Amino acid sequence: MNFKRYRDLAIVLLALAVPFWFLRASMRDPGKVTGADKVIVRIATPLQYAAATLARGLSNIWGDYIYLVDVKEDNARIASQNARLRERVRKLEALEEENRRLRRLLDLRTSVRTDVVSAQVVGKNTNEFFRVARVSLDRESRDVQPNLPVISPDGVVGTTLKVSGDTIDVRLVVDAGSGVDVVVQRTGARGFVRGTGDETKYLCSVEYVQRTDEVEVGDLLVTSGVGKRYPKGIPVGKVTQVVKRDFGIYQQVYATPAVDFSRLEEVLIVTSAPTEEAQPAPAASGSSTPRR
């Protein structure tokens, strides 16, 4: 029992004495250094170096940890700011696109110079290639009735089919029951665009095009203004196929509609017949004139 007590006392004294002798040896005048001091300094040097290295390492590790914590917080803050900025940019782009569409609609409304009512597309058939779209009037109008022309900045959309208050069903120009009198913008050749009603794609046939009329793939078809139903010069479609026959009066022509119905959002319903001076003339590039 006494041995254990003495052992603990010796350990405590040694633990106190060793640092004291190390400190004494390192602070002593070099001219008075004894052999024992040299031995103590020689022993202490690698220990001090190891301790200093360990301390520096722990300090660097702690500093790096604090730095990484700060970096992580900065990254989280920057990521949050970027998300907010991306959302703001997305909203600004959506507003810019909406303003662009509304400016085009306003330009069209000014150019046709006839009575029109604007409407928003609110519904479509479930079929991918739908034939009827549902629109809602922007303002109440008693002039809207069935079989009125419907146009958009891209071209002819179709005709009103069913009127129920401020909700209107619109029959698209690709429907088999739709028809528009047109001219080829480049040459002035006349024809009549009728929807094929094909359930797998948007396609129109151009009827009554004389076999001798000049029509090529890529030609733009615009409203003729005949009957003063549609304003003159509104795009209807673009020719995609021409089948020239060696016999008969007419040639077979097919076209795709000028309007992308999948992206259609705003339309104008023409409620009164356009006057002759109000019709926007088509910018024909050819010199030929229609023969009928």
C-alpha positions as CSV (number, residue, x, y, z in Angstrom):
1,M,0.0,0.0,0.0
2,N,2.9,2.4,0.9
3,F,4.7,1.4,-2.3
4,K,1.8,2.5,-4.4
5,R,1.6,5.8,-2.6
6,Y,5.4,6.4,-3.1
7,R,5.1,5.4,-6.8
8,D,2.3,8.0,-7.4
9,L,4.3,10.7,-5.6
10,A,7.4,9.9,-7.7
11,I,5.4,10.1,-10.9
12,V,4.0,13.5,-9.9
13,L,7.4,14.9,-8.9
14,L,8.9,13.6,-12.2
15,A,6.1,15.2,-14.2
16,L,6.8,18.5,-12.5
17,A,10.6,18.2,-12.6
18,V,11.0,17.3,-16.3
19,P,9.4,20.5,-17.7
20,F,11.3,22.5,-15.1
21,W,14.7,21.0,-16.2
22,F,13.8,21.4,-19.9
23,L,12.9,25.0,-19.4
24,R,15.9,25.7,-17.2
25,A,18.2,24.1,-19.8
26,S,16.8,26.0,-22.7
27,M,17.0,29.4,-20.8
28,R,20.4,28.9,-19.3
29,D,23.4,31.0,-20.5
30,P,25.2,29.0,-23.3
31,G,28.5,29.6,-21.5
32,K,27.3,27.9,-18.4
33,V,25.6,24.9,-20.0
34,T,26.6,21.6,-18.3
35,G,26.7,18.2,-19.8
36,A,23.4,17.3,-18.1
37,D,21.8,20.4,-19.7
38,K,23.1,19.4,-23.1
39,V,21.6,16.0,-22.7
40,I,18.2,17.5,-21.6
41,V,18.2,19.9,-24.5
42,R,19.1,17.1,-27.0
43,I,16.3,15.0,-25.6
44,A,13.9,17.9,-25.5
45,T,14.5,19.2,-29.1
46,P,12.8,16.3,-31.0
47,L,10.0,16.3,-28.4
48,Q,9.5,20.0,-28.8
49,Y,9.6,19.7,-32.6
50,A,7.0,16.9,-32.5
51,A,4.8,18.8,-30.2
52,A,5.0,22.0,-32.3
53,T,4.3,20.0,-35.5
54,L,1.3,18.3,-33.8
55,A,0.0,21.7,-32.6
56,R,0.4,23.2,-36.1
57,G,-1.4,20.2,-37.6
58,L,-4.3,20.4,-35.2
59,S,-4.5,24.2,-35.7
60,N,-4.6,23.7,-39.5
61,I,-7.2,21.0,-39.2
62,W,-9.3,23.2,-37.0
63,G,-8.8,26.2,-39.4
64,D,-9.7,24.1,-42.4
65,Y,-12.8,22.8,-40.6
66,I,-14.0,26.4,-39.8
67,Y,-13.2,27.4,-43.4
68,L,-15.2,24.5,-44.8
69,V,-18.1,25.3,-42.5
70,D,-18.1,28.9,-43.8
71,V,-17.7,27.7,-47.4
72,K,-20.7,25.3,-47.0
73,E,-22.8,28.2,-45.6
74,D,-21.7,30.4,-48.5
75,N,-22.5,27.7,-51.0
76,A,-26.0,27.2,-49.5
77,R,-26.6,30.9,-49.6
78,I,-25.4,31.2,-53.2
79,A,-27.5,28.2,-54.3
80,S,-30.6,29.8,-52.7
81,Q,-29.8,33.1,-54.5
82,N,-29.3,31.3,-57.8
83,A,-32.6,29.5,-57.4
84,R,-34.4,32.8,-56.8
85,L,-32.7,34.5,-59.7
86,R,-33.5,31.6,-62.0
87,E,-37.2,31.7,-61.0
88,R,-37.2,35.5,-61.6
89,V,-35.6,35.0,-65.0
90,R,-38.2,32.4,-65.9
91,K,-41.0,34.7,-64.9
92,L,-39.4,37.6,-66.9
93,E,-39.0,35.4,-69.9
94,A,-42.7,34.3,-69.6
95,L,-43.8,37.9,-69.4
96,E,-41.6,38.9,-72.3
97,E,-43.2,36.1,-74.4
98,E,-46.7,37.1,-73.4
99,N,-46.0,40.7,-74.2
100,R,-44.6,39.7,-77.6
101,R,-47.8,37.7,-78.4
102,L,-50.1,40.5,-77.2
103,R,-48.2,43.0,-79.4
104,R,-48.6,40.8,-82.4
105,L,-52.3,40.4,-81.6
106,L,-52.6,44.2,-81.3
107,D,-50.8,44.7,-84.6
108,L,-53.2,42.2,-86.3
109,R,-56.2,43.9,-84.8
110,T,-55.0,47.2,-86.1
111,S,-54.2,45.9,-89.6
112,V,-57.6,44.2,-90.3
113,R,-59.5,47.4,-89.3
114,T,-62.7,45.6,-88.8
115,D,-64.8,44.7,-85.7
116,V,-63.1,41.9,-83.7
117,V,-63.4,40.4,-80.3
118,S,-60.3,38.9,-78.6
119,A,-60.4,35.6,-76.8
120,Q,-58.2,33.2,-74.9
121,V,-57.8,29.5,-75.6
122,V,-59.1,27.6,-72.6
123,G,-59.6,24.1,-73.8
124,K,-58.8,21.6,-76.6
125,N,-59.9,18.1,-77.5
126,T,-58.1,15.3,-75.9
127,N,-56.9,14.0,-79.3
128,E,-53.3,15.0,-80.0
129,F,-54.5,16.4,-83.4
130,F,-57.7,18.1,-82.1
131,R,-60.1,19.7,-84.5
132,V,-62.1,21.9,-82.1
133,A,-60.7,24.4,-79.6
134,R,-62.6,26.2,-76.9
135,V,-62.0,29.9,-76.3
136,S,-63.2,32.4,-73.7
137,L,-64.0,36.0,-74.7
138,D,-62.0,38.7,-73.0
139,R,-65.1,40.9,-72.8
140,E,-68.8,40.3,-73.2
141,S,-70.1,40.6,-76.8
142,R,-73.5,40.0,-78.4
143,D,-72.0,40.0,-81.9
144,V,-70.4,36.6,-81.6
145,Q,-72.4,33.9,-83.3
146,P,-71.7,30.6,-85.1
147,N,-69.8,30.6,-88.4
148,L,-67.6,33.7,-87.8
149,P,-64.0,33.8,-88.9
150,V,-61.3,33.2,-86.2
151,I,-57.8,34.4,-86.8
152,S,-54.5,34.8,-85.0
153,P,-51.2,36.6,-85.7
154,D,-49.9,33.5,-87.4
155,G,-52.9,33.1,-89.7
156,V,-56.4,31.6,-90.1
157,V,-57.5,29.5,-87.1
158,G,-61.0,28.5,-88.3
159,T,-64.7,29.5,-87.6
160,T,-66.9,29.7,-84.6
161,L,-68.9,26.5,-84.1
162,K,-70.9,26.8,-81.0
163,V,-71.6,29.9,-78.8
164,S,-72.4,29.5,-75.1
165,G,-72.2,32.8,-73.3
166,D,-68.6,33.9,-73.3
167,T,-67.4,30.4,-74.2
168,I,-67.0,29.6,-77.9
169,D,-66.1,26.4,-79.6
170,V,-63.9,27.0,-82.7
171,R,-63.8,24.6,-85.6
172,L,-60.2,24.6,-86.9
173,V,-59.3,25.1,-90.5
174,V,-58.0,21.4,-90.6
175,D,-61.5,20.1,-89.9
176,A,-63.3,18.5,-92.8
177,G,-66.2,20.9,-92.4
178,S,-64.0,23.9,-92.8
179,G,-63.3,25.8,-96.0
180,V,-61.4,29.0,-97.0
181,D,-61.0,30.7,-100.4
182,V,-57.3,31.4,-101.0
183,V,-54.8,32.6,-103.4
184,V,-51.1,31.6,-103.9
185,Q,-49.2,34.6,-102.6
186,R,-46.4,34.2,-105.1
187,T,-48.5,33.8,-108.3
188,G,-52.0,34.8,-107.4
189,A,-53.4,31.4,-108.4
190,R,-56.8,30.7,-106.9
191,G,-57.9,27.7,-104.8
192,F,-60.2,26.6,-102.0
193,V,-58.6,25.2,-98.8
194,R,-60.6,22.5,-97.1
195,G,-59.5,20.4,-94.0
196,T,-58.9,16.7,-94.6
197,G,-60.0,15.8,-91.1
198,D,-57.0,13.4,-90.9
199,E,-56.8,12.3,-87.3
200,T,-53.1,11.6,-87.4
201,K,-51.8,14.9,-88.7
202,Y,-52.8,18.5,-89.6
203,L,-53.4,18.6,-93.3
204,C,-55.5,20.6,-95.8
205,S,-56.3,19.9,-99.4
206,V,-56.4,22.8,-101.9
207,E,-59.2,22.3,-104.3
208,Y,-60.1,23.9,-107.6
209,V,-56.5,24.8,-108.5
210,Q,-56.3,24.7,-112.3
211,R,-53.9,22.3,-113.8
212,T,-52.2,25.1,-115.7
213,D,-51.7,27.3,-112.5
214,E,-48.2,27.6,-111.2
215,V,-48.0,26.2,-107.7
216,E,-44.9,24.9,-106.0
217,V,-44.0,23.2,-102.6
218,G,-43.4,26.0,-100.1
219,D,-45.8,28.5,-101.6
220,L,-47.8,30.5,-99.0
221,L,-51.6,30.4,-99.3
222,V,-53.4,33.5,-98.1
223,T,-57.1,34.5,-97.9
224,S,-58.4,36.0,-101.1
225,G,-61.0,38.2,-99.5
226,V,-63.7,36.8,-101.8
227,G,-67.1,37.2,-100.1
228,K,-65.7,39.6,-97.6
229,R,-65.7,36.8,-95.0
230,Y,-62.0,36.7,-94.0
231,P,-59.8,39.8,-94.2
232,K,-57.7,39.7,-97.3
233,G,-54.1,38.5,-97.1
234,I,-54.2,36.4,-93.9
235,P,-52.0,33.3,-94.1
236,V,-53.8,30.0,-94.3
237,G,-51.2,27.4,-95.0
238,K,-48.1,26.4,-96.8
239,V,-48.0,24.0,-99.8
240,T,-46.4,20.7,-99.0
241,Q,-47.3,18.5,-102.0
242,V,-48.3,19.2,-105.6
243,V,-49.5,16.4,-107.8
244,K,-49.7,17.6,-111.4
245,R,-52.0,15.6,-113.6
246,D,-51.8,15.1,-117.4
247,F,-55.6,15.2,-117.7
248,G,-58.5,17.0,-116.1
249,I,-59.2,20.5,-115.1
250,Y,-57.5,20.7,-111.7
251,Q,-54.3,19.6,-110.0
252,Q,-54.1,18.0,-106.6
253,V,-52.4,20.2,-103.9
254,Y,-51.9,19.6,-100.2
255,A,-50.9,22.1,-97.5
256,T,-50.2,22.4,-93.8
257,P,-51.9,25.1,-91.7
258,A,-50.0,28.3,-91.0
259,V,-51.0,28.2,-87.3
260,D,-49.4,25.9,-84.8
261,F,-52.5,24.9,-82.9
262,S,-50.5,23.2,-80.1
263,R,-49.1,26.7,-79.1
264,L,-52.3,28.7,-79.8
265,E,-53.2,30.9,-76.9
266,E,-54.9,34.1,-78.2
267,V,-57.3,34.6,-81.1
268,L,-59.4,37.3,-82.7
269,I,-63.0,36.6,-83.7
270,V,-64.1,38.7,-86.7
271,T,-67.6,40.0,-86.0
272,S,-68.2,42.1,-89.1
273,A,-67.3,41.9,-92.8
274,P,-64.1,43.7,-93.7
275,T,-64.4,46.6,-96.1
276,E,-62.4,46.7,-99.3
277,E,-60.1,49.5,-98.2
278,A,-59.5,47.8,-94.8
279,Q,-58.1,44.6,-96.3
280,P,-54.3,44.1,-95.9
281,A,-53.0,43.2,-99.4
282,P,-50.7,40.2,-99.6
283,A,-47.1,40.9,-100.4
284,A,-46.9,38.8,-103.6
285,S,-43.5,38.3,-105.1
286,G,-44.7,37.1,-108.5
287,S,-46.2,39.0,-111.4
288,S,-48.8,36.5,-112.4
289,T,-52.5,37.2,-111.7
290,P,-55.4,34.8,-111.1
291,R,-57.3,33.7,-114.2
292,R,-60.6,33.4,-112.4
